[in-house]
Amino acid sequence: MDLLDKCRVVGAADDARALGLYPYYPGSQGPAGRGQVLLDGAEVCMLGSSDYRALSSNPQIVAAAQDALALYGTSATGPRHQSGNLELHEELEADLAGFFGFEAALVFSTGYMANLGVVSCLVGRDDMIVVDERAHASLVDGARLASANGAGVLSYQHCSPDALSEALATAPGRPALVVTDALFADSGRAAPVAQLVEVCARFGATLLVDESHGVGLLGRGRGLVHQSGMAGQVPLMTVSFGTSLASQGGAVLSDARTIDYLRHHCRPQLYSAGLSPAETAAAHASLREIRRHAERVPDALAAAERLRAALEVMGFDVEESLGPIIPVRFASEQAMLSAQRLLLDHGIYANAVLATAGAGHRLRIVCTDAHTPEALDAVIAVFGQLREALIPPRRQPA
């Protein structure tokens, strides 16, 4: 049997294409930072972007990237431990550590590699890793790499401190890393950080929180850990620059000795080119902008609260969430894909999310700072106009 035969089996993507409902890889012809974007030639309201603070087209951020491009060129030119370590990287690391309250930080070329690297590097043969069952793929893949090196791997029920306690009790005394997202990207659900900290302290486990979707939004821009009053109680934190920091890349934050260990032992760090000058400068400029306005509640949160309330009143099945992400559930994959296509035909783009780990089929609707009250009025009007076509009869209010 040919290895590539599996690629020729008809799958879900083919079925969606046959129905004219394929929702992925839309062709964008411009930035989404102003809340509108050209997709496949049509202007739509972008309700699927993770550019939460709408900084990707901010003139100051763009200028910072252009200045770095002119000074350093297009590439870091190699791995950071060899030729690719820039002053820009070290300046960003120092400011990340200071802003989030850690001793040190280490910048990676992608957020995915930050999670993959820290988990697979720190968890060894005699250790175990306990992962939230709906953790981001990069955390799960880090656990898989650790497992290949002999580590024990367990998962615990989504956002359940009791389930985490039961999992840790299976191997008392064994060094353990517990990993979770802060805000889960698909659903916007918030991890119970304070309770997880308490469980980890009771069992002597180390907690890693991925703050990628809380940064810039919660806790005066510092994320859910800070908002939960747990600053200084979480020894490992990761962030992606692809959300509120309006760039590419990611970082891990911890104490200085842990970061130094990762600098010299983490394979995704050692064997990847350093983050490009333009992307590093854009992330740093975005961090400065977030810090400058840290006392102001982001517009994205107010926009999401208003849109969430309007959808609930209309009878949509809106799942509980925190922050800018509004998950709307549908009974079947086809119902969700049909809703996504109908909204797109009426000028609204939302992310299609297929069911995983026991979660239902969702549209992932995301608000950003770019969504003005006038833009939301138009969005709410479209949902109201399409309500009967979008909501199954059993969900319609009497």
N, C-alpha and C positions, 0 to 999 in steps of 0.2 A: 504493500500500500504506500502510495506517495505521501510524504510528509505534508504537502500542501493541499491534499484532498479535502482537509477540513475547511479550507478557505472557500471551497466551491459548493459547500452545503448551503442550501437556502436558509437564511436566518431571519431574525426580527427586522433587521434593516431592510432586507429585500421585501418583506411583507409590507412594511411601511411605505416603501417606494411604490409598490404595486397599487396601493390605495391612494397614492398621491399625498401622503401624510408624513413623509420623511422630514424630521424636524432639525437635523443636525448639519453642521458646517455651512450655515448661511454665509453668503459672500458679502462682507462689509466693505463699503467704499468710503469710509471716513470714521473719525473718532466719535465716541458716544458720550463724551464728557458734557455735552450740553443737553442731554436727555433725549435727543433725536439722532437717528443714524440712517444712512442709506444702506438697506439690505437688498441685495439682488436688484438694485436700481430703484427701489421704492423707499420713500421716507417713512419711517415708523418711529413710534415712541419706544425707546429702549427700556424695557422693564425686565432685563435679564443680565445687566452688567454688574460686575463686582467692583467697579470703580466707585465705591460708596461715597467718597468725598468729592467726586467729580473733579479730580485734580489732573487727570491724564491730558487734558487740553488747557490747563491753567497756564497762562503766558509765562509766569515765573518758573514753573516746573519745566516747561519746554525750553526756556532760555538756559536753564542750568544744564540740561542734557546737551544742548547745542554747544555751550561753552566747553564742556568736558570733551565732546567729540572733536572740537577744533584743537584743543590742547593735547589730548592723549591719542587721538585717532580712534579707529572703530573697534579695537580689540584690546583685551588685557595681554594678549600674545602668548599666554601659557598658563600652566597651573600656578597658583599663588605661591606655593613653597619654592618655586623656581623663578621664572621670569615674570610671572603675572600678578605680583602683589603691588597694588597701587596705593599711594597715599590716600586716595579717595576711599578705598576699602577700609583703611584703618580709622579714618575720620568718621565714617559712617558707623563703624563698630563702636567707637567711643561714645557717640551720641545716642545710639540705640541702648547701650548699657546704662547710660545716665538717665535717659528718659524713663526706662522701664524699671530701674532700681536694681540692676544686677552689677556684678563686678566686671563682667566682660561679655563680649559677643563675638560670633564668628559668622561672616557673610558667606553664603553659598550662591552658586549660579542659578539655582531655582529653589522655590519653596519645597518642591517635591524632594529634591536631593538633601535639603536640610533635615527633613523628617527621616528619610531613608537612611541618611548617614548617621545621625545621632543614635537612632534606635539600634541599628545593626552594629555600630561600633562599641556601644557601651554594654550591651547585653551579651554575655559570653556563655561558655559551656555549662558552668555551674549555676547560672542565674535563670530567672524566669521573667517573662513579660506577660502582663495582663492588659488586654486591649478592650476598650468599649466596642461592642459588636457592630456599631455603625461608624467607627472611626474612619478618618480619611484614608484613601487607598495608599498613600505614601507611608502612613504609620503601619498599616497592615502589611505592606510589602517589606518594611523594615523588620517587622516581627518574623516574617517568613525567612528573611536572610539570617536573622539570629537563630531561628530554628534549625536552619541548615548547618549552623556551627555548633549545634548541640543544646541550645537553650530550650527551656520549657516554655510553651506558649499556651495561654488560656484566654478566652474572651469572657466578658461579663455582660449581663443584660443592660441594654441601653440606659444610661443615666441613672443606674441603680446602685447607690452606695451599699445596700445590703448584699446585692449580688457580688459586688467587688469584695466585700468582707468574706463572703463564702469562698470565693476563688482564692484569695490570699491565705485562707485558713488551711487549704489543701497542702501547702508546702511551708510550714512554719520554719522560720529561721533562714530560709533560702533568699538570697538577695533578689529583689524584685523591682521591676520598673513598671509602673502603671501609666498608660497613655490614653489621652482623650483629647478631642477637640474642645474648645471653649464654646463657641457657637458652631453648630453642625451646619455645613455648607448647604446641604440639600433641604433641610427642614427649618433652619433657624432656631432649633431648640437649644437651650442653654444648659450646659453641664452643671450639676450641683457642686460647684468647686469647693465650697466650705466643707461639705460633708465628705468629699473625696479626700481632702487634706486631712481630716480627722481620722478616716479609715487608714490612710497611708501611715500616719504617725503611730497609730495603734499597732500596726504590723511591721513597722520599720521599713516600709517600702518607699521608693523614690517616685515622685509624681512628675510627669511631663505633660504640659498643657500646650496645645497648638492654638495660639491666639489669632490666627490669620484673619478670622472674620469678626473679631471683636476690636482689633486695633483701629484707632481713629474714630471709634464710635462710642464705646462704653468706657466708663471709668476715667473720664476726662482724657480720652484718647488712648489710655493705657491698656484697655481691654477688660474682659470679664473678671479676671483674677483680681485686678485692682478694685473694680466695682464691688466685688464680693467681700472686700476687706481682707483678702488673703495675700496682699503684697508682702514679699519676704518669706512667705510660707510655702511657695512652690519653687523647688530647686532648679527645674529645667523648663524653659519656655521656648517655643519656636514661633516664627512669624513668616508669612509670605508677603513679598512686596507687590504681589499681583492684585491686591485688593485696595485698601485705602492708601497705600503708599505708591500707587499709580505707576508701577514699574514692573520689572522682572526680578527674580531672585528671591532669596529668603535668608533667614538667620536663626541661629540658636543662641540663647542667652543662659548664662549660669555663673558659677563662681570661676575665678581666674584659673585655678588648677584644672578644672574640668575642661574649660575652653582650650587650654594649652594642650591637654591630652588629645582632644579632637583635632586640633591643628596638625598633630603629628601622626595620628593613627586612623583618621576617618577617610576611607577610600574615596567616597564621592567628592570629598574636598581635595584630596591629593591628586586624583587622576582626572580632574576636569579643569578646563580653562577658567580663569577668574571671571567674575561678573564684569561685563563690558563697562567702559568709562561712562557712557551716556546713561545706561541703566542705573549704575551706582549713584551718579549725580542726581538723577530724577528721584530715586528713592530717598536720598538725603534731603533734597529740597522739599519733598512731600512731608517728611518727618518734621522739618522745621515749621512748615505751614500748620501742621496738626498741633504741634507744641504751642505755636503762637496763639492759636484759637482754642486752647484746651478747655477753657472755662465756658465755652459756648456749646449749647446742645446742638448737635449736627442736624441740619435740615432734613437729612434722610430719615431720621427717627420720627420726626413729626409727620413727614409725608407717609411713611409706612403705617403709622398709627391711624391716620385718617383713612387711608385706602383700605386697611384691614377692617375697620369699623363699617365702612360702606359696603364691602363685600359680604360681611356677616349679615347686615340688615337685608341685603338682597337674597339671602338664603344659600350662598355658596358655602361649601364645606371647608372652612378655613381652620387649619390646624394651629394649635397654640404655638407661638414662637416669640422670640425676642429680637430686637434690632430691625434691620431693614428688609429682612427676608420674610415673605408672606407665602406659605405653602397652601395651595388649594387642591384638595383631594378629589379624585374621580374614581368611579367604580371599576373601570377597566382601562386597559392600555389604549384601546381604540377611542374610547370616550375622551381621554386626556389628549391624545394626538389630534382628534377632530376639533377639540376646543382650541388647542394651540394654533391650528391652521386657520380656524375661523377668526380668531383674534388678529392673527397676522394679516389676513385679508382686509381687516378693518383698521389697520395701522398700528397694532400693538404687538410687540414681541415679548414673549415670556419663555422661560426655559422649560423644556419637557424633561421630566425626571421619571424614569421607569422604576418599578417597584424593586427594592433591594432590602434584604435583612428584615423582612416582615413589614416594611413600610409600604403604603399604598402608592398608586400612580399619582403623581402630582404635577401641577404647574408651579414652577418656582418663580414667583413675582418678586422683583427687587426694586426698591426705591433708592435714589441717590440724592445728593444735595442739589442736583440739577433739576429735579422735578418740582416745579413751581406750583403754587395753588391753582393757577390757570391750567397748567398741563394736567394736573390731577382731576380737575373738573371735567376735562375732555375724556380722560380715561374712564372715570366713573360713569360718564354718560354712555360710553360704548358698552361697558359691562351691563348697564341697565337695558340698553337697546337689545343686546344679545342674550339677556338672562334666560329666556325660555328655551333658547337653542342650546345654551351651555349647561344648564342645570337639569339633571334627571328629574322627572316628575315627583319622585318620592322625596326629593330634597326641597321642593318649592314650598314656601310658607303658605299657610291657608289664607 
